[in-house]
Every structure is written in structure tokens, then in C-alpha cells.
Amino acid sequence: MRLTILVSGAALAVSAACSPHRVARASEQHRDSTRFTGVERLLLSAVDSHAFPGAVLQVGFKGRVVYKTAAGHYGDDDPRPVSDSTVYDLASLTKVIGLTTAVMLLAAEGKIDLNRPVADYVPRFSGPDKDRVLVRHLLTHSSGLPAWRPLHLETATRDEAVDSVLAAQLESQPGEAYRYSDLGAITLGLAVERIGGQSLDVILQERVFGPLGMDWTRYRPPQDWIDHIAPTEDDPWRGRVVRGEVHDENAVRLGGVSAHAGLFSMAPDLARFAQWMLDAYHGRLAPDGPLYIPAEIVREFVRLQPGPEGSTRALGWDTPSREGSSAGTLMSPDSFGHTGFTGTSLWIDPHRELFIVLLTNRVHPTRDNNAIRQIRGLVADSVVAALSPQARPHPGR
């Protein structure tokens, strides 16, 4: 199989010479024209080249889902075609779908102040200069905390893992450097739990997923979901293929419920969430509705924040970078999104009223496959070009 992808301005052409026994299949549902043919070919070719076993894509535009498709299969030992009822491990999409949304709600209610020290909410968060770490620093990954630690190897219980996270020493001064930090997200999740008086999974179910009707989004999916869940890695640590439990080893040590990883979901649920974000951003939510957040708060959370050189972070969310962005080159500069290590991503363009949900299990059977890094941006560009043929890369991107 040979995959050739040519991108010039807004034009994106995909040609693939594939074997006659293609294992990838794409759904033919909910397509209002043939303008997304290039997107479908791109996903089929990615499956054929083993970038991932399968992928599910949903595109929302101006208030409705205008395109959805699925390509490929569940995994090496499961040839069933994936569909929009396939559940994926979201990995770090948990940080925005779950954690950031919870913080937005608390901010809207005046229960958390982004400019207060984290130690005000989590007193055990202590050590040299850690009294200067603000909630805002955790959201923008500029706290100075380490990016990661092998909690699953260093500790034996959830309590020990939490102790290790809270005892972590800063590697730089607060606000001085950008360092994407799972430890920072875990810490902020502990603050949310302390303020909310409940565990994070309960808070999110009661306050976000339930009200939005996201019935297939949760931590620790039950056994009767297994047939719907795409497998992730053939994990050396666990000695087996992981399916139905969180891929992230540190989230395992934390009991499967963490602010940095652990959520499972399917594309229609994330499309529902993305449309809610667009409605909130544009001030279309009813103040007496089930999940109301003022537009000015949502806009602040998704806006590029002042910060260290090289940072593209909003509050919790990411924004398009100048080179190699998973948002591609054509989305508006006010777009916001995030990715997940397992091969998931969500990008939202409030200017175009557009969202792109892409779910894959690219870590199956091994995490060493990094082809998704190129494919995400190409999919985004192909979608935008299909919907906005006059789109051009934004200056400076």
C-alpha cells in the first residue's frame, strides 16, 4: 500500500493505491454530499498503512452533525468494523472533557479562584516555592511541576500515589516555563474533589455527563461495555492486551479515576459535548438550563493565555501551534482543542461553528506507532477544506 498526501493552501488531495483485500471499511451514513470523499480516503489509507486499527470521525458544522464515518476494525484479534457506537479510551482528552469543565463550573459559581494558590485548596501541596503556584499555573502547564513520574512503579496504592504527587518538587519557578504536566492535572483534580466534596467521577456524572445526556462517557466502564470498547496496548507492565480498563498506568494506580486520564467515551457523546461548548461560547445557553456557564467564562478558558515562550495553552485547552498542530493549518486562530495519547482528539472552531471529533486506538497493539501525529492535522485540513473551500492558512501559522 502506498499513501500519497499533497497539501497546498486549502487544497488537499489524497490518493491511495491499496491492496484488493482492503481491511478498512467506511460507513456511508449521514453524508449530505460527496465533498468529504478526501477525508474518507485519508482514513481508509491510514488504516491500510496500520496507523491505527480503526477510526471514528464526527464533524459538526453550524449546529448539526454534517458528516460521520468509521474506518477499520476494533483490533488485531477483533475484525468487527468500528462504528459510532465504539467506545474509546480518551486518555488526555480527560483533562478537558472532565477536569477543565469541572473547573469552569466551579469558577462560574465562585468556588474556585484561578489566581489563588493551589495550597489554599489542597493544603498538602507544599514544598519550596509551591506556595506561589496558582490554580492558573496548573491549567496552563506552567506550574514548574515535573511532567510525569512512574507512580505505577514507585507506589503500591492510590494513597501512596497521591502522596507522591503532592510531594513532588518544582523543576522551575511558577510561570517561568511551559511543561505539560500530568502531575499538575492530578493535583488540580484533587482540588476539584476537595471543593466539590465528592470524587471526580461522581462530580462529572452528576454535573456534566448526566445533564448533557452523555450516557456512554464515564470512568471505569462496566463489564457489559466490553464488546463496545476498542482495545489499546499489549501492555508489558500488565502482560496482556488492555481492554475496558484505562491504558494510562498512573491512572491505574490511582484507581482508574484521575483528572489526567481515565475517561471512556464514544463519538456521538463528544459531539454533544462539543456542541454544548459552542453554544456556551456564543451565549446560547439558557440561564435556567441544566448546564449553564456564562459565555465570558467559557471564552476566557479557551483563549490563548499569556505565558512562557513557546506555550500555546489556553486554560486547560490547547490552541493551534504554528507548526505541526493537530488542528492542521486551516482552522481559525481562535480554535481550541486537545489530544489524547491513545489516538484521540477534539478540535472546536468557534468562528466557523465547527467541531471535529476523531477517535482512534493508535496504541494498539503498541504505543510505538506515532503516525497519528501527521494524520490528525491532515484530517482537520481536509474537513475544513471540504466545508470552506476558500480557507487559507492563517498568517503566522
Buried (B, 14 or more C-beta within 10 A) or exposed (E): EEBEBEBEEBEBEBEBEBEEEBBBBBBEEBBEEEBBBBBBBBBBBBBBBEBBBBBBBBBBBEEEBBBBBBBBBBBEEBEEBBBBEBBBBBBBBBBBBBBBBBBBBBBBEEEBBBEEBBBBBBEEBEEEEBEBBBBBBBBBBBBBBBEEBEBBEEBEEBEEBBEBBBEBEBBBEBBBBBBBBBBBBBBBBBBBBEBBEBBBBBBBBEBBBBBBBBEBBBBBBEEEBEEBBBBBBBBEEBEEBBBBBBBBBBBBBBBBBBBBBBBBBBBBBBBBBBBBBBBBBEEEBEEEEEBEBBBEBBBBBBEBBEBBEEBBBBBBBBBBEEEEBBBBBBBBBBBBBBBBBBBBBBBBBBEBBBBBBBBBBBBBBEBEBEBBEBBBBBBBBBBBBBBBEEBEBBEEB
